[in-house]
Amino acid sequence: MTYKFTVPPQTVIGENALDAAKEFILPLGKKALIVTGKNVLAHGITGQLTEKLDSWGISWQIYSEILSEPTDQMIYAGVKAYRESSCDFCIGIGGGSPLDSAKAIAAMTVNEGRLSDYMGKEISGSRPPLVLIPTTAGTGSEATKFTIITDTEHEVKMLLKGEMLLPDVAVIDPEFTLSAPPGVTAATGMDALAHAVESYTSRKRNPLTDLYALSAIRRIFRYLPAAYQNGQDRTARQEMALAAYEAGICINNASVTIVHGMSRPIGALFHVPHGLSNAMLMQECFSYVMDGCPERFADIARAIGAASPEGSSKEAAGQFLVKLKELCGTLHIPTLAEYGIDRGEFEARMPKMAKDAMASGSPSNTIKDITEKDLLTIYGNLW
């Protein structure tokens, strides 16, 4: 078996990671467009970055119009800000939305047309240098060659990909995640869990992604509840930052499967944050596809201590579902109804969601063969 394994050129992880990353950031340019959101700005994290840039002699311009679900219109506005401010590199700081947006902005400074032109294609070109600094532990965007942006005209969450979307430098300091509120901690942590479990049960998996996936899964089941219950638990925050990065590396090399494929349409049409919609789907999706590779789900159950080596794969896989349900309960993951989604409207949109999910390609990575009809069944089971 031959496979390619891709990671960012430079990754700096740990306490005071931003200081340690100076040697990699300094040569990238003279003026940075800082792509972020209002919450990160309000918590002062962006201020810590700009203080460092000032001390390093790097000018900057802040673009903070990124909301929880970035759209193509936000990206076009960011490209305009980049050009009008005469920036020569980009820094994304925040959760997955600002990081994904920074990737797309950097890419579209050198590519023509609309973002939708690149859906299903490989984005290429020599983009400006890119630095990504996560302030949540979950999306793994700092480690991947993917970005998810909503096409506002067609109400579709586009999965865009290309080696050029990998950052030049990923800076991961768990201290930046301390201000993440419990709800964000839960949603992003469950996003990381989806990444790890999906990559472990993907047709595109390989021995290296298996190592990273099981490591991330162990960390998440052990430390996500602690980070959720006490955001100032530095050990839990550190372990979750590592888990998110590990899981990001996994999807970078093994891709995602059915959960992410079905999650994106829910986000696009009902504006549910990405990590939360993943969490809502995981139990139904994994239960539905488990018979396609019960031994893989059994491995996960045994890795988290939910099953013994002696039992059957089917029994062990079932224990994973039990632990997953317990974790969702601990994190107070809501159902679609509890979130406030109207059942009638949801069911009316199901055909479009199933079609869009299949078109993304992600469900086809699942080891079990999946059809549009299967997706309709799972969407229906959510009620």
N, C-alpha and C positions, 0 to 999 in steps of 0.2 A: 504493500500500500504506500503510495506516494502522496504527500499532501504539503500544502503551503501553510506556514504559520506566521501571522502578521501581528505586530504590536507597534505602538508609537515609537518613533526613533529615540525619544528621551522621556523618561518618566521619573519624577521626583516625588517620593512618598514619605510622609511622617511629619513630626513636629518641626515647625519653621521651614517647611518645604519651599515656600516662596523665596525666602532668603537663599536657600541652597540652589534654587533654579536660576539665580541671577546670571550665572556664567552661560546658560543656554538661551536666556531671553535677550540679554544685552546685544548680541550681534544681529538680532532679527530685524531691527528697524529703528527709526527715529521718532515715529509718532504712531501710537496704537489707537484703533477704534475699540473701545471697551463695550462689548455687547452684554447687556444684563437686563434685569427686571426691576420693577419698583420695590419689591420686598427686599431683595439683596441690597439695594441702594439704601433703604430705610434702616436696615440692621447695621450699617456701617462697614460691611465687609468690602464693598467696593472702595471705600475710603482707605482701608488698609492697603489695597492694591495701588491706588494712586499715590499714596505716600511713598511706597517703594519705587514706583516709576519716577517720581520727582527726584528722589535721592540718587537714582541711577542716570539722571539726565535724559529721560525719555518723555516726550510730550504725549498727551492723550486727549481723546474726545470720547465722552460717554454717550452711548445710544441705549436708552433704557425703556424702550417701548415694547419689549417682549412680554407677552402675557403667557398664561399657563399652557396654552395650546397655540404655538406659533403658526402664522399663516403666511402665504406667499406675499401678501401686501406688506406685512412687517419686514420681510426680507428685502423687498424692493426699496422700502424706505431706509433700511439699514445700508444698502449699497449706495444709495444717494448720499447718506450721511458720511460714509467712508470717502467718497470721491470729493464731496464739497469741503471736507475737513483736511484733505491732502494727507490722509493716513497712508502708511506703507506696510502695516501688519495689523492683525486682529487678535484680541484677547476676549474669550468668552468666559464669564464668571457667573455662576449660579447653578440652578438645577438643570435638568435635561433640556428644558426649553431654550434658555439662553445659549447653552453649549451647541445644541442642534442648529440654532439660528446663526451663531458665529460661523459654523461650518458652511452653511448655505450662503451667507453673505460673502465670505471669502471666495467661495466658488463662483458666485455670480458677478464678482468684480472682473472676471476674465472670460466669462461665457456669455454668449448672446442668447436672446430669446427669453422665454418664460420658464419658470421652474418645471412646469408640467411637461415641457418638451423633453425633460430628462428622466421622466418616470419610466422605469423598465430598462434604462440604458446606463452605461457606465459614464459617470461624470469625469471628465479629464481636463487637462490644462495646467498651466503653471501658476497656481494661485499665490496670493500673498502669504507670508509666514503666519502660523496659527498657534496660539497657546490656549489651552482649555483648563479651567480651574473649577472643579465641582464644589458646590456647597451643600449637596445632599448626597446620600449614599444609596444609589440604586440604579440610575439610568445607564451608567457605564459609558456614556457618550464620549467621555475623555479617552476611551480605549478603542473606539470603533470607526469604521469607514462608512457609517450610515448616518442619515439624518431623516427626521420625520417632520414634514411640513404640510399643513392643510391647504389644499387647492380650494379656494373660496368659491370659484365658479361652479365646480362640480361636486362640492361637499365631500371630498375624498382626502383622507390622510395619505399623502404620498410617501412611500419609502424610497428614498434616493440613496444611491451608493456610488462609491468610487474610492480608489486608493488616495486620491487627493484630499479626501475628507478626513483622513487621519491627521491629528494634530502633530506639529513638530515637537511640541513639549506638552506633557500632561503634568500638572502640579496638584498633588493630592495631600492636603493637610486636614486631618480629622477635626482640628479646631474650628475650621470654617463650617462644619456641620452642626456645631453645638446649638445654634439658634434655630435649627429646623424644628417646627412644632410637631407634636405627636402625630397628627394626621398626615403630614408630609413624610415624616419618618416611616410610618406604616406603609404608605402607598409606594414610596420609592424603594423601600426594602423588599416589598412584594414584587416589584418590577425586577429587581435583581434576582430574586428567587425564580421567577418565571424564566429569565435568561438562562440561569444555570440548569434548571430541570429540562427546559426545551432543548438546549444544546446537547445535553446528555442523552436525550431521546430523539435526536435528529438524524436523518439519513446522512448528513454531512459531517457528523462527529468524527473525531480522530483521537488517538491515545493521549495527545497533549491536552486537548479540550476536555477530555474525560477527567484528567487530573485536576484541572482548574475548576471544573464544574462541581465535583464532589467536595473539594475544599470550600468553595463558596457556599454550597448547601449546608455543610456542617456549621460554618460560621453563622449563617443567617438563622437557622433554627435555634442556635444557642444564644446569639447576641441581639437579634432584632427585638424580642420582647423587652430586654433590658434597656435598649436605646429608646424604645417607645415609652416605657414607664418612667424613665429618668434620663432626660435629654442631656444632662450634665455628666453622665457616666462615660468618662473618657475612654475606658477600656472597650466598652461596647461600641462607641463611636469609631474608634480605631479599627476594630475588627470588621465593622460594617463597611467602612471605607475600603478596606482590603477586599472584602467579599464583592462589593460592587465592581471594583476594578477587575477582579478575577472573572466575574460573570460577563463583564463587557468584553474581555478578551475571548471568552467562549463564543459569544454570538458573532464576534468579528471573524471567527474562523469556522464555526459550525452553523451559524445562522439560527433564527428562531423558527417556531413551528406554528401550531394551531392557535395557541392562546393569543399571540401577538397579531396573527392574521385576523382573528375575530374581534380583537380589542380595538383596532384602529377605526373601524366604522362606527363603533359606539362612541368613541371620542369625537369623531368628525360630526356626527349627526346629533348627539345629545350632550356634547361638551363635558364629558366625564374625563377628569385627569387620567393620563395614560396609565400610570401605575395602579390607580384604583380600578380602572376597567379591567386590567389584567387580573387583579386580585378577585374581582367579582366572577371571572370566568374560569379560574384555574381548577376548581374542584370538578365542575361539569366537564370541562375539556379533557383533563387527565383521566377522569373516570371513563370517558367515552373511548379514548384511544389506548388505554392501558393494555388491552388484550393484544395489541400489535407488538408489544415488546415488554411483557411482564417482568422478564429478568432484569431489564434496565431499571424499572421502577423499584424492583426488589433490592437492587444494589443501593439505591438512594435510601430506602427504608433502613437497611442495615448500616449504612454510613452514619445515620443520625441516631442509631440505637433504638429504632422502633421495632426491629425484628431480629430474630436470631439467625445464624447461618444455617441452622438445621431445617427450618421450615421450607415449604414450597415457595416458588417464586410468586405464585398467585396470592398466597396468604400474606407474604411479606409486602407485596405491592399494595394490598388492601390496607396494611398498617400505615403505609405512607399517606394514603388518603385520610386516615383517622388523624394523624399528626397535622396534616395540612388544615383540616377542619378546625382542630384545636387552635392552631396558630391564627387562623382568620378570626376566630372568636376572641382570642386575646387582644388582637389588634382592632377589634370592633369594625371589621370590614362590612359595609352595608350591602344589602341586596339591591337590585335595580329599583324595586318598589320603595324600599327605605330611602334610597337616594332621591326619590321624587319623580322618577321617569314614569310616564303614563303608559300603561300596558297596551292600550289600543294603538297609540301612536308607534310604540316600539314594534308591535306585530305588523303594522302596516309597512314599516321600513325594513322588515327582515329580508325580503327578497333582494333589495339593493345591497344590504349589508353582506349577505352571503355571497353575492356576485362580486362585490368589491374585495371581500376577504380572499376569495379564490384568485382574483386577478393579481393580488399582491404577491402570490407565489409562496407565501409562508406556510399555509396549511399543507402544501405538497411536500414540505420537508419532513413532515411527520412520518414515522416509520409505518404506521398503519395508513393504508390508502384512504383518502378523504375526498368526498364529493360535495358539491353544493348542497345536495339534499341532506347530507350529514350535518352541515353547518346550520341549516334551518332547524334540524332536530335539536341541536345543542342550544341555539338561541331560544327555542321554545321551552326547553327544560329549565332555563333560568328563572321562569315564573313558577 
